[in-house]
Amino acid sequence: MSRPRILVVEDEPAIADTIVYALATDGFEPAWCASGAAARQALADGGAALAILDVGLPDINGFDLFKQLTSAQP
């Protein structure tokens, strides 16, 4: 059975590590991205069941990224 892939978009490594660890421990397949551009690419490459977005990313804010990610989905 495949594990649900969760996209973690967070530019602070310490915060991302904690989230990724918790998700992996609970049986998910976390994929960490440190920027909005990396998140868009990761989603295009493999999709995700859920995305956890940081509001303050270096290249875009999380609200605008959310709008981009949801408008790109069918």
C-alpha positions as CSV (number, residue, x, y, z in Angstrom):
1,M,0.0,0.0,0.0
2,S,1.5,3.4,-0.9
3,R,1.8,6.1,1.7
4,P,0.1,9.4,1.0
5,R,2.6,12.0,-0.2
6,I,2.6,15.3,1.9
7,L,4.3,18.4,0.4
8,V,6.0,20.4,3.2
9,V,6.9,23.9,2.0
10,E,9.0,25.5,4.7
11,D,12.2,27.6,4.3
12,E,13.5,27.0,7.9
13,P,15.3,23.6,8.0
14,A,14.7,23.1,11.7
15,I,11.0,23.6,11.4
16,A,10.9,21.4,8.2
17,D,12.8,18.6,9.9
18,T,10.4,18.5,12.8
19,I,7.3,18.4,10.4
20,V,8.9,15.8,8.1
21,Y,9.9,13.6,11.0
22,A,6.4,13.7,12.5
23,L,4.8,12.9,9.1
24,A,7.2,10.1,8.3
25,T,6.6,8.6,11.8
26,D,2.9,8.6,11.2
27,G,3.2,6.7,8.0
28,F,3.2,9.5,5.4
29,E,5.7,10.2,2.7
30,P,6.8,13.8,3.3
31,A,8.5,15.8,0.5
32,W,10.3,19.0,1.7
33,C,10.6,22.1,-0.5
34,A,12.3,25.3,0.7
35,S,10.7,27.7,-1.8
36,G,7.5,28.2,-3.8
37,A,9.3,27.4,-7.1
38,A,10.5,24.1,-5.7
39,A,7.0,23.3,-4.5
40,R,5.5,24.0,-7.9
41,Q,8.0,21.7,-9.5
42,A,7.5,18.9,-6.9
43,L,3.8,19.1,-7.4
44,A,4.2,18.9,-11.2
45,D,6.6,15.9,-10.8
46,G,4.6,13.8,-8.5
47,G,1.5,15.4,-7.0
48,A,0.6,15.3,-3.3
49,A,-2.4,14.4,-1.2
50,L,-1.8,17.5,1.0
51,A,0.5,20.6,1.0
52,I,1.6,22.3,4.2
53,L,2.6,25.8,3.3
54,D,4.7,28.4,5.2
55,V,3.3,31.9,4.8
56,G,6.7,33.6,4.7
57,L,8.7,31.9,1.9
58,P,11.7,33.6,0.3
59,D,10.2,33.8,-3.2
60,I,6.4,34.0,-2.6
61,N,4.0,34.2,0.3
62,G,2.1,31.0,1.1
63,F,-1.3,32.5,0.3
64,D,-0.3,33.3,-3.2
65,L,1.4,29.9,-3.6
66,F,-1.8,28.3,-2.5
67,K,-3.7,30.1,-5.2
68,Q,-1.2,29.0,-7.8
69,L,-1.2,25.4,-6.7
70,T,-5.0,25.1,-6.6
71,S,-5.6,26.9,-9.9
72,A,-3.1,24.5,-11.5
73,Q,-5.1,21.4,-10.4
74,P,-8.0,20.0,-12.4
